[in-house]
């Protein structure tokens, strides 16, 4: 199938002009222009530049009208693009995670579902969300009422996310249960007493305590958690001191803490501070801990995942569907939506033709490239998920 030129044009327009965070005024305007003239009820966010577009079906009837939600994230990353494509970013930031494709696929689905409006027995909520990349945009939109935009809570929710590697191009990926990790930020400051490097006994050196903490956290991972319910702690930044012969007053590190179950997540918030304080006490230093909850585990509903797999295989054939055995270690704030309503987070490989999914640069890389050819397939999946789920919900009324 040839990808519709208007979808390619929109995707490349969005790709050239990414914005980062919760406030994306140019991106919001581009999308509002793309939705103009359609039979939608549109609201924009208060705490962020989100768009909620509501399509009310023509056969919705009275009473408890079914509703489904389709989501696309909008923000880019603070990454300078190095792909060399002719539509590369011009802003010093980059859609390195494919959100430009997500927005485009959802716009295409909006247009197609508007054409089918008179046949829809319920409502569709289209969630255009800023701030997925660490800013909890989904949480903001939930607090502002996106799940109740149709007048009642949606019955199901779906998101499609593209990959620039992992699977052959055009492959959809599903997994029941944990699909993506929980991810939280751990910031630690160890405060000692500075002095001369020749007389460490006259100070309180934070550096050995800091080093032991990093090691102790790795031991915690392997000795206090089930290997079949893993956790991952990555210290990505560590700093102390200014020169070789001065004991510094303090040292600090910054880490991400990931898990794949709610049980492991809660144990981490109990055990990590215990370990850090124990090490600090043994060295006679103070420790300041900022353990910030960010995104919970992205958990796909079993029944909804089975439904998605059926639709994918019906539309594209079983060879285009991959059922993952293991979750992905990244995190997603669509997890917020899936904590509230049943649904599924679906992967779609956009590896360019001829690319090797095993070696292609992955999402968030300055060299990550995504093929426009998957746009129409993403639209088709969104449309079929919405129409089929609404039909099933209506039949059960």
N, C-alpha and C positions, 0 to 999 in steps of 0.2 A: 504494500500500500504506500502511495506517495504521501508524505507528510504535507498537510495543508500549508501553503505559503504564509498565510496570515499568522499561523501559530509560530512558524520559524521567525517571522519578522518580530513578533512580540517578544519571544524568548531572547532574541539577540539585542533588542532595545533594552530589555531589563538587564541583560548581561553586561552591557556597556556602562551601566550607571548604578552599581550596587551601593547600598547604604547599610550601615552597621547599627545594631541596637534596637531600641524600642521605638525610635522616632525616625520614620522613613518617609518624609513628605513627598519627595519626587516619585518614589515607587508607588505610594498610595495614589497619587494623581494619575500615573500611567494606568493603573488598574481601574480606577474610577472611570477614566476615559474609555477603557476597553469594555466596561459594563454599561456604558451610557445607552439609554433607549430600550433596555431590556425590561420586562415586566417583573421587577424586583423591588423589594422593600430593603433599602440600604441604610445602615447606620455605621457611623465611624466611632472609634474608641475615644475615651476620655483621657486615660493614662498612657496611651500609646496610639500610633497611627494605624490601627487595625481597620479592617472592613468586614462587616457582617452583612451578607446579602441573603435575603429570604425569598424563596420561590414558593408560592402557594399553589398547590396542584388544583387543576380544574375539576377533579372528581373527588375532592376531599371530604365532602359530606359534612355531617354534624357530629357532635360529641368528641370523643377521644381520637383526634386526628393523628395518624402516625407521622413521624418526622425522622429524617436521618441527617447526619452532618458529614460534610466532606471538607477536609482541611488542607491548606497549603501554607507553608512558612515563607516569609518574605525577605529576611535579612541576609546580608552577605557577611564576609569575614575580613578582619584587618590583615589581609594577605596581599602582597603585590603580585599581580598575575604575570606568569612567565610562559604561558602556553604558546604565544605567537599567533593565535588565531586572529583573523581579520576583524572580528567583532570583540576583541579583548577589552577589558575594563579600562576606563579612562580616568578613574577616580583614585587610584592607589589602593583601593580595596577590591575584593573579588567575590563573585558567587562561586566559591570553591567547594561548596557542598550541594550545588545543583538546585538551590531554591528558585532560581529563575525558571527552571523547567517545571517545578512544582506549581508555581503561580500560573504559568502558561497552560498547563494541563487543566488546572481548575477553571480558568477562564473558558477554555474550550468546552469543558463539561457544563458550565453555566449556560453557554450559548445553545448547546445541543439539548439540554434539559428544558430550556425555555421553549424550544420548538415543540417539545413533547408535553408541554404544560397541561393541555386539556385532558391528557390521558393519565395524569398522575393522581393517585388516590390519597396523596398526603403531601407534606411539605419537605423541602430540602433547604438546609442551612449551609451556606458556603462560608467557611471560616478562613479569612486571609489574615495571617498572624505574623506580626513582627517579633523580633527578640527571641528566636529559638536558640540562638547560639550563646547560651549562658545567661540570658536576661529574663527567663521565665515568662515569655510572652503569653503562653497558653494559660498560665495561672492568672495573669492580668485579665485576659479575655473571659475566663470562667467567672472571675469575680464581677465582671461587668455584664454577665448574663448571657453569653453566647449560647450556652447549652439550652436556655429557655427562650431563644429568640423567636420561636414560632408560637409562643404562648404556653408551651408545656415542655418538659425535658425531652430531648431527642431520644429515640429508641436505640440508635446505633450510630457509630462514628467510624470513619475510615480515613487513613492518610496513606499516600504513596510517596516513597522516598527513593530517589535515584542513587545509584552507586557508579563510580567511575572505574571500578575494578570488581573483583570477587567472582562474578558469574559471567558467562557469555552474554554478549549484548542482546537485549530484548527479553531476558529471563526474569520472570517474577519470582520473588522469594517470600515464603510464609513460614511461620512457626507458631504453634499454639504455646501458650504460657509465656515465659520470659523471652522476649525478642531482643531487648536492649538492656543494658546495665543501668543500675542506679549510679549516680555520680555526685559526690560531695567534695567540698573544698576544705582542706585542713591547713591552717596557717599557725605556725608555732614560733614563739620567740623565747629564747633562753637568756635570762639575765643573770650575769655573774658580777665579778668585781675585777676591773682591769688592773694591769700592772706590767712590770718588766718581764720579758721572756726568760730572763736568767733566774728569776725567783718566783716560780709559779705557786709555791706554797704560801706566798704572801697575798695572793689574790684568790679569786674563784673563777677558774677558767671555764667559759661556756662551751668552748670548742669540743673537748672530749665528750661532754654531755650531749651536745648536738649530734656528734657522730654516732654515739651509742644509741640515741633515739632512732636515728634512721635505720640502723641495723636491727634494733629491737622491734620496729614495726614490721620488718620483713620476717622475723622469727614469729611474730604474732600471726601473720598470714598463714604460715605453714604448720604452726603448732596449736593454734586455738580454733581453727576453722576446718570444716569438713572439706576434703579435696574435691568432693562431688557437689559442693555448694560453695564455689570459690569466691574469694575476694582479691582485689588487686589494689595495692598502694604504690603510687608512683611519686617520688619526690622529684619534682621538676626544677626546683630552684633552691639553692643553698648558699648562704652568705655569712661570713664572719670576718671581722678584722680589716686592717688596712695595710699591715706590713708584717714581716716575719718575726721581729723581735719585740712585739707588743702584744700582751694578752688583752683581747678586746673586752669591752663591757658587756657585749651581748652578741648573739648569733641568731639566725632565723632560717627557717625553711618553709616552702610552700608545696603542697602535695594535693593530688586527687586521690580519692578513696572510692573504689567501685565494688559493687556487689550485684548478685543476681537473684536475691530473694529478700523479702521483707524481714525474715528472721535474721539473716546475716547482717542486713543493714542495721537493725536495732542493736545487735551485739557489738557492732563496730562502734556505735556511739557510746556504748558502755565501756568497752575494753580499751579503746585507743587512749582516752584521757587517763585511765588507770596506769597504763604502761608509761606514758610520758611523765606523769607526776612521780612515779616510782623511780625512774631514771634520774629525774631532777633531784629528788630527795637524796639519792645515793651520792650525788656529786656536790650537794650543798648549794645548789643554785635554784633560782626561781624559774618557773615556766608559765608563759601566757599562751593559752590555747583558744583559737577561734575555729571551731569545727562547724562549718556552715552547711546546713541542708540545702541541696540544690534540686536535682531531678530524681524522682523515685524510679523503680524498675518499670520498664515498659512491658506490660503484661497483656498479651492478646487473649481474648475470649476464645475458648475452644470451639464453640459452635460457630462463631463468626469467622474464625480462621478456616474452618471446614467449608463454610459458605463461600469465602473468597477463593479458596482453591478450586472449588467446583466451577465458579464463574470464569476464572482464569483458564482452566482447561477446556471449558466449553467454547470460549471465545478464540483462544490461541493454540489449543492443543496441549497435551500433557508434556510435550518436550519443552514447552516454554515455562513450565512451573518447577521450582525447586523448593522442596520442603526441608528446611534447615533442621539439623539435629541439635546444634548449639547456638546460643544467642551471640549477638555482636557486642563487643566490649564498649562501644560508644553509648552515649546517653541521649535522650530525647524528651522534650517537654510535652509531646503528645501523650506521654505517660500520665499527665494530669487529667487529660480527657478520659483515658481508659480506666482511671481510678473511679470515674464517676458513672460511665455508661459502657455497655459492652461494645466491642468493636475490634478493629485490627489495624496494625501498622504493617505496611506491605513494601517490600523492596522491589526495585526495578533496575536492572543493570542497563546503563547507558554507555557501555564501553564502545568506542568507535569501531567501525568495521575494520577488520584486520588487526585490531589491538589484542593483546594478550591479557586476559583478566587476572592472570596470576602475577603479572609484573607491572601492569599499568599503574601510574601514580593514583593513589587513593584520595578520597574526599579530604578536603582541607589542604591538599598540596597545592603549591603555586603552579604546578604542571598538570593538575587534574583537568581532563577534558571529558565532556559529556555530549553524546550524539543526539542531534535533533530528531533522528528517525524514531525515537521512542515516544515522541509527544502524542501522536494520534492514538497509540496503544494505551497510554495513560488516560487520555480522555475517554476512550471506549470503556476502560475498566471502571472509572468513576461513574459513568452514566449507567452502566449495567448494574453495578452494586446498588446505586440509588433506586433505580426502577424496580429491580427484582426484590429488594428488601421492602420497599413500600408496598409492592403487590402482596408479598407474604404477610406483612403486618396487617394490611387491610383485610385479607382473607380470614385472619384470626380474630377480627373485631366481633 
